[in-house]
Amino acid sequence: MPGPVQSIERAAAILRLLARGSGRLGVSEIAGSLGLARGTAHGILRTLHGVGFVEQDEETGKYRLGAALLHLGTSYLDVNELRSRAINWADALAARSGEAVRIGTPLDGKVLVVHHVFRPDDTLQTLDVGALLPAHATALGKVLLAYDAGTAATLHGDLEPFTRRTNTVPRDLAKALARVRDMGWADEIEEMTVGEAGVAAPIRGQGGLVVGAMGIRGAIERICGPGGRPNPTLVTYVRDAARAVSRDLGASRW
């Protein structure tokens, strides 16, 4: 049997992004969210526009779902499926890193923790499943914002400062999200809680659409090296685990 057709997967990912986004999205926003070259995204959008699946605003040049797809609805991955696919990989990541592991999905501009594996030691810990985390101050949240142009575009005005290191300037946060897309992972260093740091990477579903994020979080002296940056070995552990979950969800090489 022939394998999947990449152009169709990418077109489906663009339609899902437009379906769950707020308002219209430009070519650069779509390309950035999906990790595509701008020319590739533009060619797919031109084809979708030609068959009526998307519409383009004449004044702004931005795209939205076409009339033929207005009843498509949102295409969120079922949270239970994400959790069931990720359980074994999350346990393995906790064992390898020695840190707590959390998996999050977007919900109303925040991060909903859908799975949490305790740090593998005897210390007292609190289960975070069901907790809503601020997107701009957490590694999980920055991953989700970086790959969802519709959500990222809603970040404006005052962002709540949790520590003196919380990034509360929308323009600076936009630059940080661009770096996340370039690196393929995000960090948080005392942005949510003083003395704690974290690393997270995207979980992709079919077509390459980011459907969640997986990450570790713990004491800054364990997560970061002498230079104050995340330990590269831990970053590799997190990225490998997130990629493994993505493969289980049907994401092809993106």
Secondary structure by P-SEA (a helix, b strand, c coil): cccccaaaaaaaaaaaaaaaccccccaaaaaaaacccaaaaaaaaaaaaaacccccccccccccccccccccccccccaaaaaaacaaaaaaaaaaacbbbbbbbbcccccccccccccccccbbbbcccccccccccaaaaaaaaacaaaaaacccccccccccccccaaaaaaaaaaaaaacbbbbcccccccccbbbbbbbcccccccccccccccccccccccccccaaaaaaaaaaaaaaaaaaccccc
